[in-house]
C-alpha cells in the first residue's frame, strides 16, 4: 500500500516552494509573460533555493531528488505560475534523460558547459508517435554509422535559446534512437504563439540535413526504446504535477472569489450551481493529484505498472487542468476574461501545456495497449 503522507523533508520543501510561488513568482507572472521570458531575478532566486537542478544527478552537481519529491516541489511552484516554471532555463525535460544515463560520453560536453551550476538551455523532442502530425514533419534516416535529421519538430519549451537538443525518435526503418546534438546545423523557429506559456521559450526546432554522427548517438534499437520509455515516464509525471499546481491555484482562487462576491443579496458560493461546479473542480484536481503521486512512486521504483500509471497521470492531469481552469474563468463571470484576474492566464497556460505534451486520445490509446498486452500474449499461447 502506498502512503501519500509527506515526510518532514517533503513537507519543508513543499512549504518553501509554495511560499516562494505566492510571494515571488505570482506577482511577476504578467511581466514575464509580456516580456516572453523569465526574469533574471526569478532565475537567480530559483538557483539559490536549489530548485534549478532537481532532476539532475548528484555527480553533475544536481539534487537528484526522488520523483515524488520533485512532483511535490513542481506542484507547489506551479501554484505561482506555470508559464514561469516551464520557462526556467537549463536542461528542462532533457534532465530526465541525463538522470538515467549521466555517465554517457555523448553528454559530457553538456556536463562541462554547466560545471559552474548554470546550465545551457536544452530542448527535448519526443518524435516517437507516428500518428502525431508534428512527428511526421521530422525525419531521422540512417547514414552509415550515424543519422541524417531533416524537417521541423513540434513546438517545445526552451527552444528559443536552446544550445543543445535531445531527440527521442524512430528512424525511417522503424528503429528507436536517442540523439544528443549541440547547436550545429539546426535553428529555432519561434513562430507566433499567443495562447499561453509565453515565458517558456516556445519554438520549433528546424533541421536541414543535420548529420548526427556516432559520437552523438545516446542509444539505438531496443536499448533506445527502453530508455525512451523510462525518460517519457519521468517527463509525464513531472509535467502532470505542474498541471496539478495550476489546478490548485485555480480552485483556491475560485473558492475565495465566490465566497466574497455577492449576487441577489448572498455570496455567489451559496448558489447551488456554483457550489456543485467548485466541488467538481476540487474532485478533478484531487483525482489528478493522487494519480500523479502514485505514478511518481511506481516510476521511481521501476515497478511493472510504472508506464501505465504515468500514462494515467498525464491523461487525467490534461483533462482535469482544462476542466478546472475553464470553469474557474466561468465562475468569475465577466471578470474571468479580464487580465486583472489571473484565471484567464491559467486557462491559456493549461491549454498550451496540454498541446505541448500530447493529445489525451493518444495517451488513452497507448494506455489501452498496455492494459490489453497481457491478454494478447495469453491469446497467442
C-alpha positions, 0 to 999 in steps of 0.5 A, a space after each residue: 500500500 502506498 502512503 501519500 503522507 509527506 515526510 518532514 523533508 517533503 513537507 519543508 520543501 513543499 512549504 518553501 516552494 509554495 511560499 516562494 510561488 505566492 510571494 515571488 513568482 505570482 506577482 511577476 507572472 504578467 511581466 514575464 509573460 509580456 516580456 516572453 521570458 523569465 526574469 533574471 531575478 526569478 532565475 537567480 532566486 530559483 538557483 539559490 533555493 536549489 530548485 534549478 537542478 532537481 532532476 539532475 544527478 548528484 555527480 553533475 552537481 544536481 539534487 537528484 531528488 526522488 520523483 515524488 519529491 520533485 512532483 511535490 516541489 513542481 506542484 507547489 511552484 506551479 501554484 505561482 505560475 506555470 508559464 514561469 516554471 516551464 520557462 526556467 532555463 537549463 536542461 528542462 525535460 532533457 534532465 530526465 534523460 541525463 538522470 538515467 544515463 549521466 555517465 554517457 560520453 555523448 553528454 559530457 560536453 553538456 556536463 562541462 558547459 554547466 560545471 559552474 551550476 548554470 546550465 545551457 538551455 536544452 530542448 527535448 523532442 519526443 518524435 516517437 508517435 507516428 500518428 502525431 502530425 508534428 512527428 511526421 514533419 521530422 525525419 531521422 534516416 540512417 547514414 552509415 554509422 550515424 543519422 541524417 535529421 531533416 524537417 521541423 519538430 513540434 513546438 517545445 519549451 526552451 527552444 528559443 535559446 536552446 544550445 543543445 537538443 535531445 531527440 527521442 525518435 524512430 528512424 525511417 526503418 522503424 528503429 528507436 534512437 536517442 540523439 544528443 546534438 549541440 547547436 550545429 546545423 539546426 535553428 529555432 523557429 519561434 513562430 507566433 504563439 499567443 495562447 499561453 506559456 509565453 515565458 517558456 521559450 516556445 519554438 520549433 526546432 528546424 533541421 536541414 540535413 543535420 548529420 548526427 554522427 556516432 559520437 552523438 548517438 545516446 542509444 539505438 534499437 531496443 536499448 533506445 526504446 527502453 530508455 525512451 520509455 523510462 525518460 517519457 515516464 519521468 517527463 509525464 509525471 513531472 509535467 502532470 504535477 505542474 498541471 496539478 499546481 495550476 489546478 490548485 491555484 485555480 480552485 483556491 482562487 475560485 473558492 475565495 472569489 465566490 465566497 466574497 462576491 455577492 449576487 441577489 443579496 448572498 455570496 455567489 458560493 451559496 448558489 447551488 450551481 456554483 457550489 456543485 461546479 467548485 466541488 467538481 473542480 476540487 474532485 478533478 484536481 484531487 483525482 489528478 493529484 493522487 494519480 500523479 503521486 502514485 505514478 511518481 512512486 511506481 516510476 521511481 521504483 521501476 515497478 511493472 505498472 510504472 508506464 501505465 500509471 504515468 500514462 494515467 497521470 498525464 491523461 487525467 492531469 490534461 483533462 482535469 487542468 482544462 476542466 478546472 481552469 475553464 470553469 474557474 474563468 466561468 465562475 468569475 463571470 465577466 471578470 474571468 476574461 479580464 487580465 486583472 484576474 489571473 484565471 484567464 492566464 491559467 486557462 491559456 497556460 493549461 491549454 498550451 501545456 496540454 498541446 505541448 505534451 500530447 493529445 489525451 486520445 493518444 495517451 488513452 490509446 497507448 494506455 489501452 495497449 498496455 492494459 490489453 498486452 497481457 491478454 494478447 500474449 495469453 491469446 497467442 499461447 
